[in-house]
Amino acid sequence: MIIKHWTESFVLTEEYYRFWEFCDTCTRYRYIGLCYGPPGVGKTLSARRYTSSDRLAKFDPNAESTASILEELERHGAVLFTPMVGNTPRQIADGLHAARNRLYNLLDDRLRRKLEPEIEVKRLAFSKAAPNARDNRAAYEQAEKEFYAALDHYRHARGKLPQPNTSLIIIDEADRLKIASLEQVRDEFDRSEAGIVLIGMPGIEKRLARYPQLYSRVGFVHEFRTLTKGQILKVLQTSWRPEGVDLPIETFDDESLAAIVRITGGNFRLLHRLLSQIGRILEINGIVNVTAPVVDAARESLVIGTA
């Protein structure tokens, strides 16, 4: 089954549902899971969808209504972290901490900016009353009381914010992690109550097998596969298209569909690029229907390897 996601650029495929179940299992049993697959098959997009990281990136803590967004972001308690190419154990630790506390920090920032003007007014009043404390003790004590009451109000409201409750940490581009950084990940796993999913290229499972301390904690391995011919056809039959590209399914003939399946080989990234190029060729030449020659012309404009 394929369902259009709330963003225009994502389609829920059968492969995504397999990834969803894999992440749920790692969460349930609190294991380290390895997910690997060739580039372009949707590993990163699936991780972003599972963790709602795209929605969190656009999350406005100052919006009037945040309840539904918060509910979605907290449903799985999963966070996504991508290490830098050159990374140290300290950077990994800081990055994981920031990822797990990102939503809390957004809400805290909103609360702080909302209450900060009142606190500043009380602070200034308290500062002005301090030099005259001996002559006007009552005014000084009142200013002091109001200032600390404002601070206590902020602390109390801050204490009601949803605390980080991470149940799964997904680390993308895990191939970038060296031995010391992998040890930091293992330490994070041992200290926390969260499962961990490492996403990388094929062969990462063989590389990690050389580190028994970490590999012994791996409970599940998931291969992210390319789309099958039937799945590609189902994607094309949905309303999903690359942004700015309008290609109704009725404009494709059987030969063009077969050519798309053959050229992309089930790689979602190549499918995205090929459809974008097909749309450009149709627009430039004033063509309405997608034919095999149009698909071949689009392929010649892309670096996609052997068809």
N, C-alpha and C positions, 0 to 999 in steps of 0.2 A: 504494500500500500504506500502511496506517495501523497503527502499532504503538504500544502504550501505553508511555509513558516510565516511568522509575523513580519519578518524582514523579507524584502523582495528577492534577496540573493541566495536564499536557502530553501532546499526542498528536502523533506524528510523521506529518505530512501530506506530500503530494507537494510542496507549496510549501516545506516545510522542507527537503526533500531538494535542491530547487533552490538554496536558500540555502546549504546545506552544500557543494554542489559549487562554488558561487561563492566561498565563503571558502577552500576548498581550492585553487582556482585562483589566488587572490590571494596565498596563501602560497607556492605552487609557483613562480610567476613573480616574486614580490616586487614587486607593483604596489600602487598605491592603487586601491581599488574603491569605487564609490558604490552604495549600496542605498537605494532610496526606495519609499515606498508610503503609502497613506492610513492614518490612525490606526485601531488596532484589528484589524489583519490579522495580527499576530503577529511583527512585526519584533524587538521587544525580547525577547520570550519565546524566539524562535529564537536570538538572540545569547546569551542566558543559557544556553540548552541547549548550544549549540556550545562555549562556553567553560567549561561546568560550574561557572559562578559560583554557582549556588544551592547546589551541593554544597560548594563551597569556603566559602560563608558558614556552613554547618553543620558544617564540618570541625573535629573535635576533635583537636588535635595530641597530646593526652594519652591517647587511646584506645590500647588494647593493639595492635590491628591497624590499620595505616594503609597497608599496601602496596598494596592494591587501589585505594584512593582516590587515592593518589599516582600510580599508573599511569594512571588515567583523567585526572587533572588535567594530567599532563605529556604525554599522548598527542599532542595537537595543539600544545601550547605557545601556545595562544591566550588572550588576556586581554580583559576587557571594561572599558571606562572610560566613565563618564557625566559630562560637565562640568557644573558649576553654571550656573544661569541667567546670573548675572553672573560672568564669568571673566576672568582676566588670563593672559598668556603664562606667567608664573611658576606660577600655579595649574595650568595645563595640564601644564607640565613636571613639577611635583611629583606631580600626580595620576597621570600615566602611569608615573612611576618607582615610586610606591606600588603601582599595579596589577601591574606586572611583578615586583615583589619580595614580593608579599603572602604567597604560599605559603612562600617562604624565611624570611620574618620569623616566620611562625607556628611553623615547625619550630625556628627559632633560639630563640624564646621558650620553647618546651618544653624544649629542651636547657639553656638558661640557668637556668630554674627548677629543673631537676633537679640541676644541678651547683653552683648558687649556695650552698646551705647548707654544703657541704664547703669551698668556697673561703672562705666567711666564717669558718668555724672556723679554717682555716689562717692567715687574715689576722689574726685576733685573737691567735692564738698567736705569730705573728711580731711583732705590735705589743707584746705583753707582754714578749717576749724582748729587744726592742731596747734598753730602758734598762739592761739588765744585760749588754749585749754585751761590755763590757770585762772583767767579772768571770767571765762564763761564755760564752766564745767558742764552744765546741762546741754548746751549746744554741741559741745565736743562729743559728749557721750551719745547724743542722738544721731549725729553724723556717723560716728563709729558704728553704732547699731545698724543703721540703714545700709552702710557699705558692706558689712559682713553678712547682713541678711540677703543682699543681692548676690554675693558670692555663694552663699549656702543654697540659694534658689537655683543657681546654675549647676552646682554640684548635684543637687537632688534630681534635676531634670536630666542631667548627663547620666546619672545612674539608672534611669529608666530606658535608655537607648538599648536597642537589641545588641547583645554581646556577640562577638564572633563565635560561631558554632560550626566550625569547619568539620565536615565528615569525610571529605575527599579532596586531595590535592592533585591536580593534573599538571604535570610538567611537560610542556611541549619542547621540541628540539632537544631532547635528552641526550642526543649524540654529542652535544657540546660539553657535557659534564666530564671532567677528568676525575682521576681517582680521588683526590682530596674533596672535590665537590660532591662526588657520589657518597663519600663518607658523611658529609654534612647532611645529605638527603636521608641517609640511613639513621643518623642521629635524630633528625626531625621526626622520622617515622616512629622511632622507639620512644620518644618523649611525648608525642601527641596521641590523640585518640582517633586520628584520621587515617584512612587508607590513602594510598598513593598510586597514581597511574603515570608511567613514563612512556612518552610517545616519541618514536624515532623511526629511522630508516630500517629496512630489512638488514639483519645481521646484528642489531643491537642486542638481541637475546644471546648470541654467541659471545659477544664482547663482555656482557655482564656476567656470563658464566665463569669468567676468570676471577671474579671478585666474590668468593663464597660467602663472606659476611653479609653482603647485600642480596646475592642471588638466592640464598637460603630462605629469604623472606618473600620471595616472589611466589605468589599463589596461582596466578592466572596469566596466560599469554593469549593475545588476540591479534590475528592478522587482518588488517583492514584491506579488503580486496577491491579490485576494480569493478565497475558496474558490468553486469551481464548484458547481452544484446536485448533481452526483454526489458531490463530495467532502463536502458537508454531510451528505448521506444516509449516506455511509460513516462519518462521525464519529458520527452519531446511532446507527448500528448497532453501534458499539463499546461497551465498558463505561464509556467516559469520560462523566462528568457533573460539573457544578460541585460543589465540596465541600459535603457535607451534603444533596445533592439525589439522590433515588432515583427515576428515571424509566425503567423497563424499556421497551425498544423495542416490545414487544408492546402497550403501552398507547397507542401513537400510531396514529391512523387515517391514511388517505391524504390527507384534506383538511387535517389538522393538520400533517403533514409538508410539504405544499405551502405552507401558510401560513407556516411557520417559514422555509422557503427564501426566500419572497417578502419577508418582513419584514426578515430579517437581511441579505439581499443578499450573502451570503458573508463578512460581517464577523465574525470569530471573537469579538471582544469583545462584540458585540451578541448573538451566539448564546449566550454564557456568561450574560449578563444576562437574556435572555429565558427560558432554561431554568430559571434560579434563580427567576424570577417565576412561571413555570408551576408549579413545585414548591410554591411558597408558596400559590398559589390552590387547588391540589388539596388541600393539607393543611387550609386554612381551611374549605373547603366539603365536605370528606369525599368528594371525587370520586376515582375510580380511574383512569379512562381520559382520555387527552389528546385533546380534540376541537378543531375549528376555533374554536368560540366561546370555549373556554378560552384558546387562543392569542391571540385578539383581545383578550380581557380582560387578559391579561398585557401585551400591547402597549400598552394604554391607560395602564398604570402606569409606562411607561418613556418617557424622552425620547430617541427614536431617529429622529426626522425622518419624512419621508413614506414610507409603505409602498409 
